Amino acid sequence: MTPNLHLWLIPLLPLAGAAINGLLGKRFSRPVASAVALAFCGAAFAMALWIAAQFSALRLPHMETVATWIRAGSFQADFAFYLDPLSLVMLLVVTGVGFLIHIYSVGYMWEEGGYYRFFAYLNLFMFFMLTLVLASNYLLMFIGWEGVGLASYLLIGFWFTKDSAAAAGKKAFIVNRIGDFGFLIALFLMIQHFGSLNFVQVFQSVSSLGVEYGTGLLTSIGLLLMVGAAGKSAQLPLYVWLPDAMEGPTPVSALIHAATMVTAGVYMVARSHVIFERAPVAMMVVASVGTLTALFAATIGVCQTDIKKVLAYSTISQLGYMFMACGVGAFSMGIFHLMTHAFFKGLLFLAAGSVIHAIGGEQDMRRMGGLRTKIPVTFWTMTAATLAIAGFPPFAGFFSKDAILFQAFTSPYGSWVYWAIGVFTAFLTSFYMFRLWFLTFFGEYRGEEHSDHSRAGAPAPHGHGGIHESPKVMLVPLVILAVLSVCGGWIGSDRFERFLAPAFYSGSAAMETAAPAHAEQAASEGLLTSISIVAAFAGLGLAWLLYHRRPQLPQEIAQALGGFYQAVLHKYYVDELYAVLFVKPLIDGSTSLLWHGIDRDVIDATLDNSAEGARTVSDAARHMQSGNIRSYAGWVAAGAAVVIGYMVWMGTR
Amino acid sequence: MVPLSYYLVLGGILFACGVTGFLIKRNIITIFMSIELMLNGVNLSFVAFAAQWQALSGQVFVFFVMVVAAAEAAVGLAIIIAVYRTRETLNVDQVNLLKL
């Protein structure tokens, strides 16, 4: 008899918080609104911990059905929850990091308008994200999937009076729709061929199929799922929304656009590993997209000057690593990196938020500098996160990234190409992160005196002058996340893989046969690890040289590179390209064909002309209404004469 | 015996006279009398048919028409008096308030 864990409570707790704050929050004072949000989010976290404590006693996978949702013929989708090591890891990451970011937001958003609205959205996001993570069928997962998109849209456009924020929200929403379209078609294919969307049933049906060489059903499903994942997780070619999403408040960037929501695509691919393992072509696409995205975003990140944009491109790049891991069959390594990334990237964003907060809303790194001594706690926590993402041992990012690179090299699906690009990207990562670090914390302060600054787009101006450390409520989450960024990787990739093994057991023979011999593996592992450490140090060294030792050198290099530098600086003109290829034709087509052509010239014209015609006829007919009795009588007589004439004519025929 | 068609032709002539009078006359009382003429043209055809087919209902119907005509005359004359009192004329061309 398996115990009833009441899994349904976990998503519903934040929903209750969102409902209370959203419906009644207008009357709440700030402490009450934040207490409500924190209490419900904290309760969800506590419950996740409670479940984790009992986890070893459960029979896996643990499933709980709450109610029937849709039943149509043999197809059935329930409100049912699914707990296995994979969802447990996601559950802990989402509730844990989410809770810390809730705490941080209390301080960060204190002076903003719409305080209760912010927390209602944040709790709403938690509800959908937890639904996504705990769902036991693809349909419920899709509800969460769309819901986090909605929450993301609401929070990107939180400062909706600012045009750029509203536009960024729309962009995120629309680009995600493209991905969701692929996801939906994948679901339709599953219903068509497997008759179900339940993970258990779908995976059972898939297990009976062999590995697909070439292309076929599983490859199509896999590729369509990847389209969905590319939209949600900002991979090539659908990554364009994530940098713009930085218009949202910084805690949102940390929670949704770094730590949790954008990793939903990785989670979904990992969850569907049974399908992907039987579709080598789809795997190859996943790995290639991930690798290219990692490199592509990292190169853009090198040239960005907005502190949050650097972190946004870095997020895209790290997500690329996770897809690379999934694509070479190392799903548990992808999830491992997802977890460590949630720690250090969440921390990086929160620390960046603390920096922005300290200097009164400035986001341009060219106007920072020398902040090391002024905001020491932020500096040290940021340092921990930077070392973690750059892959310095023994910080968390080192273990997960190294494991991914190792798998990319040795796995049967892997190739030295992935590995080489991965190492180069690791070097770039280290370089642009330390560039950010040097520009922000070292050298001279390059900003103006900022007593009159206000955060861009925020309705209320920041009332306090002088560079100042953030309040305690913001620093505590920073410190906790810093500890996690340092220690999070010490679990070790092997132990983590063993823990996740039940979730990734597939029964596919392809995985085991091609594994290399053990001794050879150990030798190459040492070599590969030392190469990636060298890459990390090289990045640090180069950043130190260019941005600390000789700060005028970058400009000379930029001039020497000329056109290429301009291309990178303008993000390879991808936004402009999309505008020309898709946005403009769409707008022109809608305007000239659908609006002018069909709506105005056909639909409106039909209505207008029939009204005009009726008017003309009536205008003529109204002259019969003369008011002269004898003319009326004449009409009556004429009418009667016509009738009689007709009857006579009919009668004599 | 006088053939039926004679009665009908006479009825038709009476009716046509009534219509013509109704259309060309301007005085309300003349118009009113034209209406009576039309009614009598119709009455004549009724009784002619009734005699021809030996059916009583046509005769009875004529009585009804007469009663209604009497009632109509009473009401109509009352209206005419009212119109004359307010407008001091019986010319229908000047009674055209309903005109657009």
Contacts between the chains, C-beta under 8 A, distances in Angstrom:
chain1	res1	chain2	res2	distance
A	622	B	100	6.2
A	625	B	99	7.4
A	625	B	100	5.1
A	626	B	96	7.6
A	626	B	99	6.0
A	626	B	100	7.6
A	627	B	96	3.9
A	627	B	97	7.1
A	627	B	98	4.8
A	627	B	99	2.4
A	627	B	100	6.7
A	628	B	92	7.6
A	628	B	93	6.5
A	628	B	96	5.8
A	628	B	99	7.3
A	629	B	31	7.9
A	629	B	92	4.9
A	629	B	95	7.3
A	629	B	96	7.9
A	630	B	22	7.6
A	630	B	23	5.8
A	630	B	24	7.8
A	630	B	26	7.8
A	630	B	92	6.2
A	630	B	93	7.5
A	633	B	22	5.5
A	633	B	23	5.8
A	634	B	23	5.7
A	637	B	19	5.4
A	637	B	22	7.8
A	637	B	23	6.6
